[in-house]
Amino acid sequence: MLDTRHPRLALIFGVACAIAVLSAAVWSSGYRQALTALAERSASDLALASDRVSTQLQIFREQAVLVVTHPALRRLDEPVGRRAAEVLLRGVADKTGALDVFYADAQGQVLAAAEGVAGRNVSDKRYFRRAMQGAMGAEPMVLPAGNRRAYFFAAPDFGPRGQVRGTLVVVADIEVVEQTWRGSLPAVYFTIEDGRVFMSNRFELLFWQRDDDNPGLRMADGGDLPLTQRYVGTHEIWQQDWSPYLPSEALHLGIDLPAIGMRGEILVDVTPAQRIALLQTLAMAAVCLAFGTILFWVAERRRTLAETNAALELRVDTRTRALSEANQLLRREVRERREAEAALKQAQAELVQADKLSALGQMSAGISHELNQPLMAIQQFAENGQAFVARGKAERAGENLNRIAQMSARMARIIKNLRAFARNESEPVGKVDLLQVINAAVELTETRLRDHAVTLDWHPEATGPIFARGGEVRLTQVFVNLINNATDAMLEQPDRHITIAIDPGPRLAVTVQDIGPGLHQPEKVFEPFYTTKAVGSSEGMGLGLSISYGLVQSFGGNIRGTNTARGALFTVELEHWKEEDAA
């Protein structure tokens, strides 16, 4: 149990816990995003492999359509005609690499064949029955002899009166088809109707069969292969340790291919996705550690200032009572007090910048997500553009380039707002576009609002530019603090809504209202170190509203917080900019 009597240990423990929780969240988010990108790329690979298989099988289908009209197949009722037909069919099989080419009559009797792998009668075969109905028959089959895999294409032979008098069947050798792509791409396989693996670029996957009653795979000899399946979001992950040629942890995707009567599936190694998530987590942990160090330094500075102020007050009281006896001592005391006030102002200025850094720490996970998502999309669109260029589809490639430009503009806008918010503004009070300031604060907190399902009612287009007297960066910090505080107040409730409005009256008034539990002590919310958050939390120092109060006061404005019928209402009052103020 942590001893709460030691505030330093409590602060370090709180920061460490926050970093651990945030790192876990970044890991989960980054891993899911990387899996989504990997799934999109793998779906493209699976589609390309499926197109390749369909195209290669299409050659045999077209061969059947072409050969069925050959004149040599019109004299099959004569021995000489049958011998001539067999010579023709054998030549076609040799030239095309087909396993067999044969002709069957309307009763399914094989009249001529190159090899005779289908037997003497095929009347019970589905591809034959389909062809006899006048359509193109197709059926994948595993031949009994040696488990040889073949794909049958049957073209109907129409007579003079339009009747089907027979069928020409071309048998494709699947092993020949596989030779052109075996070992390429990730592990891809195609299953037939009974669930067996019929084609694959990995030899060890052949004749696997999914077992619905057993969480694994069943081999051709009846043995079982252990397989663990789990889901990360919508992505199915397979884990296996029985093949060194397959990834031990793989993303599984599938697609139905009704054109060839099979289902294509792919197994892709998820190690790159895990590596990306790990790098994001390490980067986020390093950033959080830096912010934690700054926070610890600020806390130590605050403690030192408090001790110094206490000692100073004691000395002032003592010297005041001895004013008549120690006038010289009083002058020195006044000088020391002025020096202390200067140091205090410097510390307050540093606390303003530290508050902005703390806000950036809260938004860093969302900013990482907002930058990572366009980066992943740019990578995907670039790869797709390359594929489309390779296929000669310049128009589709141009669409991908337009999307890349849009994503780049979005990232530039995010980085511009982030840089503007993070800089230490030293310019004097001047002319500020209030709408632009609020828009920047909304963009900086957009990801956090979305992550916590907070809806925002803000309509800047309703009015034209509104110019106020203030500092752009410091005003942005004020509204970021108000939006973040409103979000924190509603985290424990299902409905979360924030309304921002501007009243351009004689004195500008910007209201930020939430629907949370309201303010427990409205008169204390602007006091330094007053907070309702957990002690030791990296978000619970209670300086945000105090700093915002000082910033608004420095512009000649005012800020106040009140309770409404539902939720808290903060009103920021500012002076209109007048041209004579620039003189």
Salt bridges, closest charged atoms under 4 A:
ASP3 OD2 - ARG5 NH2 2.96
ASP3 OD2 - HIS6 NE2 3.54
GLU78 OE1 - ARG75 NH2 3.41
GLU139 OE2 - ARG126 NH2 3.92
ASP157 OD2 - ARG74 NH1 3.29
ASP157 OD2 - ARG165 NE 3.31
ASP173 OD2 - ARG148 NH2 2.99
GLU178 OE2 - ARG149 NH1 2.61
GLU178 OE1 - ARG182 NH2 2.25
GLU193 OE1 - ARG126 NH1 3.27
ASP194 OD2 - ARG196 NE 2.72
ASP211 OD2 - ARG218 NH1 3.39
GLU236 OE1 - HIS252 ND1 3.08
GLU249 OE2 - ARG230 NH2 2.07
ASP256 OD1 - ARG263 NH1 2.86
GLU265 OE1 - HIS252 NE2 2.48
GLU300 OE2 - ARG8 NE 3.04
GLU300 OE1 - ARG303 NH2 2.95
GLU307 OE2 - ARG303 NH1 2.90
GLU313 OE2 - ARG337 NH2 3.76
ASP317 OD2 - ARG321 NH1 2.37
GLU333 OE1 - ARG315 NH2 3.83
GLU333 OE1 - ARG319 NE 2.47
GLU336 OE1 - ARG315 NH2 2.48
GLU341 OE2 - ARG337 NE 3.85
GLU350 OE1 - ARG301 NH1 3.67
GLU370 OE1 - ARG410 NH2 2.41
GLU370 OE2 - ARG450 NH2 1.84
GLU399 OE1 - ARG396 NE 3.57
GLU425 OE1 - ARG474 NE 2.82
GLU443 OE2 - ARG413 NE 3.52
ASP457 OD1 - HIS459 NE2 2.61
GLU461 OE2 - HIS459 ND1 3.67
ASP488 OD1 - ARG448 NH2 2.36
ASP488 OD2 - LYS533 NZ 2.90
GLU573 OE1 - ARG507 NE 3.30
GLU573 OE2 - ARG560 NH1 2.50
GLU575 OE2 - ARG507 NH1 2.44
